[in-house]
Amino acid sequence: MEFLPFYDKLEDSVKHARDVSGFRLPGWPLFIAGAVALFVAFVLYPPAIVGALNIALFLSPLWLPLLVILAAWHLWLIMRRGEFIDKQETLLLEIRLPRNFEKTPLSMETVLAGIHHTKGESNWYQKYWLGQVRPYWSLEIASIEGKVHFFIWTRAAFRKLVESAFYAQYPGVQLVEVDDYTRMLSATPEEWGVWGCDFKHTQPDPYPIKTYVEYGLDKVQKEHEQIDPLANVIEFLGSMGKGENFWVQIIIRIHAGEKYGKTKEDGKPYTWRDEAKKLVDKIRQDTRQPYTDPASGEERPGFPSPTKGQSDTIAAIERNTSKLAFDVGIRGVYVCEKDKFDGINITGMIGLWKPFNSEGWNGIKATHFGIDYADYPWEFGNEHRKDHMRRHVVEAYRRRQYFHDPFKMPDPMVMSTEEVATIFHIPSQAVESPSLPRIQSATGEAPANLPV
């Protein structure tokens, strides 16, 4: 439906009406209204309607096969991609943190660069006939009854790649294959209290969030001088009590431009770098104050005169988009025993990423799923819809799906390796949270030259 004219504006208007008044407009009333309008038009002026239907029927050999082919092609892609994804063996690795550890998030950015791969979509045969999709990873921070753990979910075929990337930058960590913590409980709405949401940018993607560079974490500092915004997230997750679980996942894949759905004149996909150029050109245009030529009396564009804020914004956009980029989907889920459900944790989830937000540039806010419901008294059937949402968000989290059907989200973020490393990195020893277990010492293999 996105290709229809004014579709985006209509969708925004419907969402605004829902959020402000609680009035929802599902699809079936529109269908009924269209059928009624067609019947009334037929009663008032039958020749026009009959003529239109005759023309549509006459032209059906042209439009009907095209419609069927497009629908069949779409279903074919969903089927083939689903089969390919189902065949991939996956595993969950827990990242066990060392006790004595002094590394900046730049190390995590280097790890992300090491897994920035697009294997699987080299040509049309792989992509459209075999249904192959490029690899995606899930970076996860999970609080299990107050104990905070770091995980990375990956295809088994990429295990060596992931381990080598981590061990090269974090010699003291351990990557241990573990059972999926999301499968340890049923998480059904009948037995558990469940709430979840996705997150999206507050501004267009090329605008950066407040990264570790702005916090001064690009250099090793003394412990008492370090300000790591991820510590806020860890402390909040560590505040969960017995019977409470709080899961956060960051699903990433290499950015290839699907989000924008455009192709440039040279045939290459339109990416966030092209979007950045468009934004920078607009900012530069806004800095040109028009003036009147005293000789001719004509109004002409002035010379660029950017403010310091505009210059900083242009520099920030260009620095951000000069780095490797990922499509990113962020999701949070709160699961707890029903009698221990604490609504304040919903507030905490919505504001989870506020330490990374910048009023002048970009931020991350909650969207989708739970916050779509305002709970007005006249919103009948809300509990049924909420239960459906709860099951959906838990299943989407468990499958680590964001970019493909049936859990495809329409608007993933695009973030640089610097941004992703800011919201997910191995915290240094300066983050001394009792909820964050660390291993006592680093482990390694015995030297190869020991006598036997």
VENZI-V975504 format. One record per residue. N is the residue number from 1. RES is the residue in three letters. SS is DSSP state (@ for helix, = for strand, . for the rest). PHI is phi in whole degrees, -180 to 180 (NA if undefined). OMEGA is omega in degrees with one decimal (* if undefined). Layout:
# VENZI-V975504
n=N res=RES ss=SS phi=PHI omega=OMEGA
n=N res=RES ss=SS phi=PHI omega=OMEGA
This chain:
# VENZI-V975504
n=1 res=MET ss=. phi=NA omega=-175.1
n=2 res=GLU ss=. phi=-62 omega=-176.1
n=3 res=PHE ss=. phi=-80 omega=-179.1
n=4 res=LEU ss=. phi=-71 omega=179.1
n=5 res=PRO ss=. phi=-64 omega=178.0
n=6 res=PHE ss=. phi=63 omega=-178.3
n=7 res=TYR ss=@ phi=-63 omega=-178.2
n=8 res=ASP ss=@ phi=-61 omega=-179.5
n=9 res=LYS ss=@ phi=-66 omega=177.9
n=10 res=LEU ss=@ phi=-64 omega=179.9
n=11 res=GLU ss=@ phi=-63 omega=178.9
n=12 res=ASP ss=@ phi=-64 omega=179.4
n=13 res=SER ss=@ phi=-65 omega=178.8
n=14 res=VAL ss=@ phi=-64 omega=178.9
n=15 res=LYS ss=@ phi=-65 omega=-179.8
n=16 res=HIS ss=@ phi=-65 omega=178.6
n=17 res=ALA ss=@ phi=-62 omega=179.1
n=18 res=ARG ss=@ phi=-66 omega=-176.1
n=19 res=ASP ss=@ phi=-71 omega=-176.1
n=20 res=VAL ss=@ phi=-83 omega=-172.7
n=21 res=SER ss=@ phi=-110 omega=-176.2
n=22 res=GLY ss=. phi=79 omega=-180.0
n=23 res=PHE ss=. phi=-86 omega=-178.8
n=24 res=ARG ss=. phi=-107 omega=-178.8
n=25 res=LEU ss=. phi=-125 omega=177.3
n=26 res=PRO ss=. phi=-68 omega=-173.0
n=27 res=GLY ss=@ phi=-70 omega=-173.5
n=28 res=TRP ss=@ phi=-65 omega=175.9
n=29 res=PRO ss=@ phi=-63 omega=177.8
n=30 res=LEU ss=@ phi=-65 omega=178.5
n=31 res=PHE ss=@ phi=-64 omega=179.8
n=32 res=ILE ss=@ phi=-64 omega=179.7
n=33 res=ALA ss=@ phi=-62 omega=178.3
n=34 res=GLY ss=@ phi=-65 omega=179.4
n=35 res=ALA ss=@ phi=-65 omega=178.6
n=36 res=VAL ss=@ phi=-64 omega=179.8
n=37 res=ALA ss=@ phi=-62 omega=178.7
n=38 res=LEU ss=@ phi=-65 omega=179.7
n=39 res=PHE ss=@ phi=-67 omega=179.5
n=40 res=VAL ss=@ phi=-62 omega=178.8
n=41 res=ALA ss=@ phi=-63 omega=178.8
n=42 res=PHE ss=@ phi=-67 omega=179.3
n=43 res=VAL ss=@ phi=-67 omega=-175.9
n=44 res=LEU ss=@ phi=-75 omega=-176.7
n=45 res=TYR ss=. phi=-147 omega=-175.3
n=46 res=PRO ss=@ phi=-59 omega=-175.9
n=47 res=PRO ss=@ phi=-58 omega=-177.6
n=48 res=ALA ss=@ phi=-66 omega=-178.2
n=49 res=ILE ss=@ phi=-69 omega=178.7
n=50 res=VAL ss=@ phi=-62 omega=178.6
n=51 res=GLY ss=@ phi=-64 omega=179.8
n=52 res=ALA ss=@ phi=-65 omega=179.2
n=53 res=LEU ss=@ phi=-67 omega=177.9
n=54 res=ASN ss=@ phi=-64 omega=178.7
n=55 res=ILE ss=@ phi=-65 omega=179.2
n=56 res=ALA ss=@ phi=-62 omega=179.2
n=57 res=LEU ss=@ phi=-68 omega=180.0
n=58 res=PHE ss=@ phi=-64 omega=-178.5
n=59 res=LEU ss=. phi=-89 omega=-176.6
n=60 res=SER ss=@ phi=-59 omega=176.1
n=61 res=PRO ss=@ phi=-61 omega=178.7
n=62 res=LEU ss=@ phi=-92 omega=-172.4
n=63 res=TRP ss=@ phi=-89 omega=-176.9
n=64 res=LEU ss=@ phi=-67 omega=177.0
n=65 res=PRO ss=@ phi=-60 omega=178.8
n=66 res=LEU ss=@ phi=-62 omega=179.2
n=67 res=LEU ss=@ phi=-63 omega=179.9
n=68 res=VAL ss=@ phi=-65 omega=-179.5
n=69 res=ILE ss=@ phi=-64 omega=179.4
n=70 res=LEU ss=@ phi=-62 omega=179.5
n=71 res=ALA ss=@ phi=-66 omega=-180.0
n=72 res=ALA ss=@ phi=-66 omega=178.7
n=73 res=TRP ss=@ phi=-64 omega=178.7
n=74 res=HIS ss=@ phi=-63 omega=179.3
n=75 res=LEU ss=@ phi=-67 omega=177.6
n=76 res=TRP ss=@ phi=-61 omega=179.8
n=77 res=LEU ss=@ phi=-62 omega=178.9
n=78 res=ILE ss=@ phi=-61 omega=-178.6
n=79 res=MET ss=@ phi=-64 omega=-176.8
n=80 res=ARG ss=@ phi=-66 omega=178.7
n=81 res=ARG ss=@ phi=-68 omega=177.2
n=82 res=GLY ss=@ phi=-63 omega=178.1
n=83 res=GLU ss=@ phi=-64 omega=-179.9
n=84 res=PHE ss=@ phi=-65 omega=-179.5
n=85 res=ILE ss=@ phi=-63 omega=-178.5
n=86 res=ASP ss=@ phi=-66 omega=-178.4
n=87 res=LYS ss=@ phi=-79 omega=-176.2
n=88 res=GLN ss=. phi=-77 omega=175.0
n=89 res=GLU ss=. phi=-79 omega=-177.4
n=90 res=THR ss== phi=-123 omega=177.9
n=91 res=LEU ss== phi=-151 omega=-179.8
n=92 res=LEU ss== phi=-116 omega=179.9
n=93 res=LEU ss== phi=-108 omega=173.8
n=94 res=GLU ss== phi=-87 omega=178.4
n=95 res=ILE ss== phi=-95 omega=-178.6
n=96 res=ARG ss== phi=-93 omega=-168.7
n=97 res=LEU ss== phi=-87 omega=175.0
n=98 res=PRO ss== phi=-77 omega=-178.1
n=99 res=ARG ss=. phi=-76 omega=179.7
n=100 res=ASN ss=. phi=-96 omega=-168.4
n=101 res=PHE ss=. phi=-150 omega=178.9
n=102 res=GLU ss=. phi=-133 omega=178.0
n=103 res=LYS ss=. phi=-135 omega=177.6
n=104 res=THR ss=. phi=-91 omega=176.2
n=105 res=PRO ss=@ phi=-61 omega=175.3
n=106 res=LEU ss=@ phi=-60 omega=176.9
n=107 res=SER ss=@ phi=-63 omega=178.8
n=108 res=MET ss=@ phi=-67 omega=177.2
n=109 res=GLU ss=@ phi=-63 omega=177.2
n=110 res=THR ss=@ phi=-68 omega=175.6
n=111 res=VAL ss=@ phi=-61 omega=-178.9
n=112 res=LEU ss=@ phi=-63 omega=176.0
n=113 res=ALA ss=@ phi=-63 omega=179.7
n=114 res=GLY ss=@ phi=-71 omega=178.6
n=115 res=ILE ss=. phi=-111 omega=-179.9
n=116 res=HIS ss=. phi=-83 omega=-174.6
n=117 res=HIS ss=. phi=-125 omega=-179.4
n=118 res=THR ss=. phi=-122 omega=-178.6
n=119 res=LYS ss=. phi=-58 omega=174.6
n=120 res=GLY ss=. phi=115 omega=-179.3
n=121 res=GLU ss=. phi=-128 omega=-174.8
n=122 res=SER ss=. phi=-72 omega=-177.2
n=123 res=ASN ss=. phi=-147 omega=-175.3
n=124 res=TRP ss=@ phi=-66 omega=-178.7
n=125 res=TYR ss=@ phi=-65 omega=178.0
n=126 res=GLN ss=@ phi=-65 omega=-171.0
n=127 res=LYS ss=@ phi=-77 omega=-171.6
n=128 res=TYR ss=@ phi=-105 omega=-179.2
n=129 res=TRP ss=@ phi=-93 omega=178.9
n=130 res=LEU ss=. phi=-82 omega=178.6
n=131 res=GLY ss=. phi=75 omega=-179.3
n=132 res=GLN ss=. phi=-70 omega=176.5
n=133 res=VAL ss=. phi=-125 omega=-179.8
n=134 res=ARG ss=. phi=-69 omega=-174.2
n=135 res=PRO ss=. phi=-65 omega=174.1
n=136 res=TYR ss=. phi=-136 omega=-177.1
n=137 res=TRP ss== phi=-124 omega=175.8
n=138 res=SER ss== phi=-122 omega=175.5
n=139 res=LEU ss== phi=-94 omega=-169.1
n=140 res=GLU ss== phi=-131 omega=171.0
n=141 res=ILE ss== phi=-123 omega=-174.8
n=142 res=ALA ss== phi=-127 omega=173.2
n=143 res=SER ss== phi=-102 omega=178.7
n=144 res=ILE ss== phi=-110 omega=-176.6
n=145 res=GLU ss=. phi=54 omega=173.9
n=146 res=GLY ss=. phi=93 omega=176.9
n=147 res=LYS ss== phi=-96 omega=-173.3
n=148 res=VAL ss== phi=-95 omega=-179.2
n=149 res=HIS ss== phi=-128 omega=175.3
n=150 res=PHE ss== phi=-107 omega=-179.0
n=151 res=PHE ss== phi=-136 omega=166.1
n=152 res=ILE ss== phi=-135 omega=179.4
n=153 res=TRP ss== phi=-101 omega=-175.1
n=154 res=THR ss== phi=-152 omega=168.5
n=155 res=ARG ss== phi=-67 omega=-179.3
n=156 res=ALA ss=@ phi=-61 omega=-179.0
n=157 res=ALA ss=@ phi=-64 omega=-178.0
n=158 res=PHE ss=@ phi=-101 omega=-176.8
n=159 res=ARG ss=@ phi=-59 omega=-179.5
n=160 res=LYS ss=@ phi=-60 omega=-179.8
n=161 res=LEU ss=@ phi=-62 omega=-180.0
n=162 res=VAL ss=@ phi=-66 omega=-178.3
n=163 res=GLU ss=@ phi=-63 omega=-179.8
n=164 res=SER ss=@ phi=-65 omega=178.8
n=165 res=ALA ss=@ phi=-64 omega=-179.8
n=166 res=PHE ss=@ phi=-72 omega=-176.0
n=167 res=TYR ss=@ phi=-67 omega=177.4
n=168 res=ALA ss=@ phi=-67 omega=-177.0
n=169 res=GLN ss=@ phi=-102 omega=-178.7
n=170 res=TYR ss=. phi=-127 omega=-176.0
n=171 res=PRO ss=. phi=-60 omega=-175.5
n=172 res=GLY ss=. phi=-90 omega=-176.2
n=173 res=VAL ss=. phi=-82 omega=172.9
n=174 res=GLN ss== phi=-123 omega=172.9
n=175 res=LEU ss== phi=-108 omega=-173.6
n=176 res=VAL ss== phi=-121 omega=177.0
n=177 res=GLU ss== phi=-70 omega=-176.3
n=178 res=VAL ss== phi=-133 omega=174.5
n=179 res=ASP ss=. phi=-71 omega=-179.0
n=180 res=ASP ss=. phi=-69 omega=-177.7
n=181 res=TYR ss=@ phi=-66 omega=-179.6
n=182 res=THR ss=@ phi=-73 omega=-179.5
n=183 res=ARG ss=@ phi=-95 omega=-177.5
n=184 res=MET ss=. phi=-78 omega=177.8
n=185 res=LEU ss=. phi=-142 omega=-174.6
n=186 res=SER ss=. phi=-71 omega=179.6
n=187 res=ALA ss=. phi=56 omega=176.5
n=188 res=THR ss=. phi=-85 omega=-179.2
n=189 res=PRO ss=. phi=-60 omega=180.0
n=190 res=GLU ss=. phi=-71 omega=-175.5
n=191 res=GLU ss=. phi=-109 omega=-173.2
n=192 res=TRP ss== phi=-130 omega=168.5
n=193 res=GLY ss== phi=-84 omega=-174.8
n=194 res=VAL ss== phi=-131 omega=171.6
n=195 res=TRP ss== phi=-147 omega=-179.3
n=196 res=GLY ss== phi=-155 omega=178.0
n=197 res=CYS ss== phi=-158 omega=170.5
n=198 res=ASP ss== phi=-101 omega=179.9
n=199 res=PHE ss== phi=-131 omega=177.3
n=200 res=LYS ss== phi=-147 omega=180.0
n=201 res=HIS ss== phi=-72 omega=174.8
n=202 res=THR ss=. phi=-88 omega=-179.9
n=203 res=GLN ss=. phi=-133 omega=175.7
n=204 res=PRO ss=. phi=-54 omega=-171.6
n=205 res=ASP ss=. phi=-54 omega=-176.5
n=206 res=PRO ss=. phi=-62 omega=175.1
n=207 res=TYR ss=. phi=-68 omega=-177.8
n=208 res=PRO ss=. phi=-82 omega=168.3
n=209 res=ILE ss=. phi=-78 omega=176.2
n=210 res=LYS ss=. phi=-79 omega=-172.5
n=211 res=THR ss=. phi=-95 omega=-178.4
n=212 res=TYR ss=. phi=-63 omega=177.6
n=213 res=VAL ss=. phi=-66 omega=177.7
n=214 res=GLU ss=. phi=-65 omega=177.7
n=215 res=TYR ss=. phi=-85 omega=178.7
n=216 res=GLY ss=. phi=77 omega=-177.2
n=217 res=LEU ss=. phi=-89 omega=175.4
n=218 res=ASP ss=. phi=-78 omega=176.3
n=219 res=LYS ss=. phi=-127 omega=177.3
n=220 res=VAL ss=. phi=-69 omega=-179.3
n=221 res=GLN ss=. phi=-119 omega=172.4
n=222 res=LYS ss=. phi=-68 omega=-173.4
n=223 res=GLU ss=@ phi=-55 omega=-175.7
n=224 res=HIS ss=@ phi=-72 omega=-180.0
n=225 res=GLU ss=@ phi=-99 omega=-175.9
n=226 res=GLN ss=. phi=-76 omega=174.5
n=227 res=ILE ss=. phi=-124 omega=-178.8
n=228 res=ASP ss=. phi=-103 omega=-178.7
n=229 res=PRO ss=. phi=-62 omega=179.1
n=230 res=LEU ss=@ phi=-68 omega=177.5
n=231 res=ALA ss=@ phi=-61 omega=177.3
n=232 res=ASN ss=@ phi=-62 omega=179.4
n=233 res=VAL ss=@ phi=-65 omega=-178.5
n=234 res=ILE ss=@ phi=-65 omega=-179.6
n=235 res=GLU ss=@ phi=-65 omega=179.0
n=236 res=PHE ss=@ phi=-66 omega=178.7
n=237 res=LEU ss=@ phi=-64 omega=179.1
n=238 res=GLY ss=@ phi=-72 omega=-179.9
n=239 res=SER ss=. phi=-83 omega=178.0
n=240 res=MET ss=. phi=-65 omega=-179.4
n=241 res=GLY ss=. phi=-104 omega=-179.1
n=242 res=LYS ss=. phi=-64 omega=-178.6
n=243 res=GLY ss=. phi=85 omega=179.8
n=244 res=GLU ss== phi=-113 omega=178.0
n=245 res=ASN ss== phi=-135 omega=-179.5
n=246 res=PHE ss== phi=-134 omega=-174.4
n=247 res=TRP ss== phi=-116 omega=176.1
n=248 res=VAL ss== phi=-132 omega=177.1
n=249 res=GLN ss== phi=-129 omega=177.6
n=250 res=ILE ss== phi=-123 omega=-176.8
n=251 res=ILE ss== phi=-93 omega=-173.9
n=252 res=ILE ss== phi=-130 omega=169.3
n=253 res=ARG ss== phi=-150 omega=-178.7
n=254 res=ILE ss== phi=-60 omega=-179.2
n=255 res=HIS ss=. phi=-80 omega=180.0
n=256 res=ALA ss=. phi=-127 omega=172.8
n=257 res=GLY ss=. phi=95 omega=-178.8
n=258 res=GLU ss=. phi=-59 omega=-176.2
n=259 res=LYS ss=. phi=-57 omega=-173.9
n=260 res=TYR ss=. phi=-86 omega=175.4
n=261 res=GLY ss=. phi=60 omega=-178.8
n=262 res=LYS ss=. phi=-127 omega=174.4
n=263 res=THR ss== phi=-128 omega=179.8
n=264 res=LYS ss=. phi=-78 omega=-176.8
n=265 res=GLU ss=. phi=-61 omega=-179.9
n=266 res=ASP ss=. phi=-83 omega=177.7
n=267 res=GLY ss=. phi=90 omega=179.6
n=268 res=LYS ss=. phi=-83 omega=-179.2
n=269 res=PRO ss== phi=-68 omega=175.7
n=270 res=TYR ss=. phi=-79 omega=-175.3
n=271 res=THR ss=. phi=-117 omega=-177.7
n=272 res=TRP ss=@ phi=-69 omega=175.0
n=273 res=ARG ss=@ phi=-68 omega=175.1
n=274 res=ASP ss=@ phi=-68 omega=176.1
n=275 res=GLU ss=@ phi=-64 omega=178.5
n=276 res=ALA ss=@ phi=-64 omega=178.7
n=277 res=LYS ss=@ phi=-60 omega=178.3
n=278 res=LYS ss=@ phi=-63 omega=179.5
n=279 res=LEU ss=@ phi=-68 omega=179.5
n=280 res=VAL ss=@ phi=-63 omega=178.4
n=281 res=ASP ss=@ phi=-62 omega=179.3
n=282 res=LYS ss=@ phi=-67 omega=178.5
n=283 res=ILE ss=@ phi=-63 omega=179.1
n=284 res=ARG ss=@ phi=-63 omega=178.8
n=285 res=GLN ss=@ phi=-64 omega=179.2
n=286 res=ASP ss=@ phi=-67 omega=-179.1
n=287 res=THR ss=. phi=-83 omega=-178.7
n=288 res=ARG ss== phi=-92 omega=179.4
n=289 res=GLN ss=. phi=-86 omega=-178.8
n=290 res=PRO ss=. phi=-66 omega=177.4
n=291 res=TYR ss== phi=-139 omega=-179.7
n=292 res=THR ss== phi=-99 omega=179.1
n=293 res=ASP ss=. phi=-69 omega=-176.8
n=294 res=PRO ss=. phi=-65 omega=-177.8
n=295 res=ALA ss=. phi=-79 omega=-175.2
n=296 res=SER ss=. phi=-100 omega=-177.4
n=297 res=GLY ss=. phi=79 omega=-179.5
n=298 res=GLU ss=. phi=-85 omega=176.2
n=299 res=GLU ss== phi=-86 omega=-177.1
n=300 res=ARG ss== phi=-129 omega=177.7
n=301 res=PRO ss=. phi=-68 omega=-179.0
n=302 res=GLY ss=. phi=-84 omega=177.3
n=303 res=PHE ss=. phi=-79 omega=177.8
n=304 res=PRO ss== phi=-59 omega=178.2
n=305 res=SER ss=. phi=-140 omega=-175.9
n=306 res=PRO ss=. phi=-71 omega=171.7
n=307 res=THR ss=. phi=-76 omega=178.7
n=308 res=LYS ss=@ phi=-62 omega=179.0
n=309 res=GLY ss=@ phi=-63 omega=179.1
n=310 res=GLN ss=@ phi=-67 omega=177.9
n=311 res=SER ss=@ phi=-64 omega=179.0
n=312 res=ASP ss=@ phi=-65 omega=179.5
n=313 res=THR ss=@ phi=-65 omega=177.7
n=314 res=ILE ss=@ phi=-61 omega=-180.0
n=315 res=ALA ss=@ phi=-63 omega=-179.4
n=316 res=ALA ss=@ phi=-67 omega=178.7
n=317 res=ILE ss=@ phi=-63 omega=-178.1
n=318 res=GLU ss=@ phi=-67 omega=177.7
n=319 res=ARG ss=@ phi=-67 omega=-178.0
n=320 res=ASN ss=@ phi=-65 omega=-175.6
n=321 res=THR ss=@ phi=-82 omega=175.3
n=322 res=SER ss=. phi=-81 omega=-177.8
n=323 res=LYS ss=. phi=-98 omega=176.7
n=324 res=LEU ss=. phi=-61 omega=-173.1
n=325 res=ALA ss== phi=-123 omega=174.4
n=326 res=PHE ss== phi=-123 omega=159.1
n=327 res=ASP ss== phi=-74 omega=-172.2
n=328 res=VAL ss== phi=-133 omega=170.9
n=329 res=GLY ss== phi=-123 omega=-179.0
n=330 res=ILE ss== phi=-114 omega=-176.9
n=331 res=ARG ss== phi=-139 omega=175.5
n=332 res=GLY ss== phi=-128 omega=179.1
n=333 res=VAL ss== phi=-138 omega=175.9
n=334 res=TYR ss== phi=-112 omega=-178.4
n=335 res=VAL ss== phi=-128 omega=-179.7
n=336 res=CYS ss== phi=-152 omega=173.9
n=337 res=GLU ss== phi=-63 omega=-170.2
n=338 res=LYS ss=@ phi=-57 omega=-177.8
n=339 res=ASP ss=@ phi=-77 omega=-179.5
n=340 res=LYS ss=@ phi=-115 omega=-179.0
n=341 res=PHE ss=. phi=-65 omega=-178.0
n=342 res=ASP ss=. phi=-118 omega=-176.7
n=343 res=GLY ss=. phi=-62 omega=-178.7
n=344 res=ILE ss=@ phi=-65 omega=178.6
n=345 res=ASN ss=@ phi=-71 omega=173.3
n=346 res=ILE ss=@ phi=-67 omega=176.3
n=347 res=THR ss=@ phi=-60 omega=178.5
n=348 res=GLY ss=@ phi=-63 omega=178.8
n=349 res=MET ss=@ phi=-67 omega=-178.9
n=350 res=ILE ss=@ phi=-61 omega=-179.6
n=351 res=GLY ss=. phi=-99 omega=-172.5
n=352 res=LEU ss=. phi=-60 omega=-172.6
n=353 res=TRP ss=. phi=-103 omega=-177.5
n=354 res=LYS ss=@ phi=-62 omega=177.0
n=355 res=PRO ss=@ phi=-61 omega=-178.2
n=356 res=PHE ss=@ phi=-101 omega=-176.6
n=357 res=ASN ss=. phi=-85 omega=176.2
n=358 res=SER ss=. phi=-131 omega=-178.5
n=359 res=GLU ss=. phi=-63 omega=-177.1
n=360 res=GLY ss=. phi=-82 omega=-176.0
n=361 res=TRP ss=. phi=-118 omega=-173.1
n=362 res=ASN ss=. phi=-136 omega=178.4
n=363 res=GLY ss=. phi=-155 omega=179.3
n=364 res=ILE ss== phi=-126 omega=-178.1
n=365 res=LYS ss== phi=-129 omega=-179.2
n=366 res=ALA ss== phi=-77 omega=178.0
n=367 res=THR ss== phi=-158 omega=176.9
n=368 res=HIS ss=. phi=64 omega=173.7
n=369 res=PHE ss=@ phi=49 omega=-166.0
n=370 res=GLY ss=@ phi=-59 omega=-174.2
n=371 res=ILE ss=@ phi=-76 omega=176.2
n=372 res=ASP ss=@ phi=-73 omega=-173.5
n=373 res=TYR ss=. phi=-114 omega=-177.0
n=374 res=ALA ss=. phi=-92 omega=176.3
n=375 res=ASP ss=. phi=62 omega=169.9
n=376 res=TYR ss=. phi=-71 omega=-177.0
n=377 res=PRO ss=. phi=-59 omega=-176.0
n=378 res=TRP ss=. phi=-90 omega=177.7
n=379 res=GLU ss=. phi=-85 omega=-176.8
n=380 res=PHE ss=. phi=-70 omega=178.2
n=381 res=GLY ss=. phi=80 omega=-177.2
n=382 res=ASN ss=@ phi=-63 omega=-176.8
n=383 res=GLU ss=@ phi=-63 omega=177.4
n=384 res=HIS ss=@ phi=-63 omega=178.7
n=385 res=ARG ss=@ phi=-65 omega=179.4
n=386 res=LYS ss=@ phi=-66 omega=178.1
n=387 res=ASP ss=@ phi=-62 omega=176.9
n=388 res=HIS ss=@ phi=-62 omega=178.4
n=389 res=MET ss=@ phi=-62 omega=-177.8
n=390 res=ARG ss=@ phi=-62 omega=178.5
n=391 res=ARG ss=@ phi=-64 omega=-176.8
n=392 res=HIS ss=@ phi=-65 omega=-176.0
n=393 res=VAL ss=@ phi=-69 omega=177.6
n=394 res=VAL ss=@ phi=-67 omega=-179.1
n=395 res=GLU ss=@ phi=-68 omega=177.2
n=396 res=ALA ss=@ phi=-63 omega=178.7
n=397 res=TYR ss=@ phi=-65 omega=-178.0
n=398 res=ARG ss=@ phi=-62 omega=-178.5
n=399 res=ARG ss=@ phi=-84 omega=-177.7
n=400 res=ARG ss=. phi=54 omega=-177.5
n=401 res=GLN ss=. phi=-113 omega=175.4
n=402 res=TYR ss=. phi=-146 omega=-172.0
n=403 res=PHE ss=. phi=-106 omega=-174.5
n=404 res=HIS ss=. phi=-136 omega=178.7
n=405 res=ASP ss=. phi=-64 omega=5.7
n=406 res=PRO ss=. phi=-92 omega=-178.6
n=407 res=PHE ss=. phi=-116 omega=-177.9
n=408 res=LYS ss=. phi=-72 omega=176.4
n=409 res=MET ss=. phi=-96 omega=-169.6
n=410 res=PRO ss=. phi=-75 omega=-169.6
n=411 res=ASP ss=. phi=-141 omega=177.2
n=412 res=PRO ss=. phi=-67 omega=175.2
n=413 res=MET ss== phi=-81 omega=168.9
n=414 res=VAL ss== phi=-117 omega=-175.9
n=415 res=MET ss== phi=-135 omega=177.0
n=416 res=SER ss== phi=-79 omega=176.7
n=417 res=THR ss=@ phi=-60 omega=178.5
n=418 res=GLU ss=@ phi=-65 omega=-179.8
n=419 res=GLU ss=@ phi=-68 omega=-179.9
n=420 res=VAL ss=@ phi=-64 omega=178.7
n=421 res=ALA ss=@ phi=-66 omega=178.5
n=422 res=THR ss=@ phi=-72 omega=-176.6
n=423 res=ILE ss=@ phi=-89 omega=175.6
n=424 res=PHE ss=. phi=-145 omega=174.3
n=425 res=HIS ss=. phi=-153 omega=179.6
n=426 res=ILE ss=. phi=-78 omega=-176.7
n=427 res=PRO ss=. phi=-68 omega=179.3
n=428 res=SER ss=. phi=-74 omega=-178.2
n=429 res=GLN ss=. phi=-67 omega=176.7
n=430 res=ALA ss=. phi=-67 omega=176.6
n=431 res=VAL ss=. phi=-86 omega=-173.4
n=432 res=GLU ss=. phi=-103 omega=178.9
n=433 res=SER ss=. phi=-90 omega=177.8
n=434 res=PRO ss=. phi=-65 omega=180.0
n=435 res=SER ss=. phi=-84 omega=-175.5
n=436 res=LEU ss== phi=-108 omega=-178.0
n=437 res=PRO ss=. phi=-69 omega=177.7
n=438 res=ARG ss== phi=-129 omega=177.1
n=439 res=ILE ss== phi=-76 omega=-173.7
n=440 res=GLN ss=. phi=-69 omega=-177.6
n=441 res=SER ss=. phi=-153 omega=177.9
n=442 res=ALA ss=. phi=-74 omega=177.6
n=443 res=THR ss=. phi=-119 omega=179.4
n=444 res=GLY ss=. phi=-159 omega=-179.8
n=445 res=GLU ss=. phi=-76 omega=177.5
n=446 res=ALA ss=. phi=-69 omega=178.6
n=447 res=PRO ss=. phi=-57 omega=-175.3
n=448 res=ALA ss=. phi=-72 omega=-174.8
n=449 res=ASN ss=. phi=-98 omega=178.0
n=450 res=LEU ss=. phi=-69 omega=177.2
n=451 res=PRO ss=. phi=-69 omega=178.3
n=452 res=VAL ss=. phi=-122 omega=*
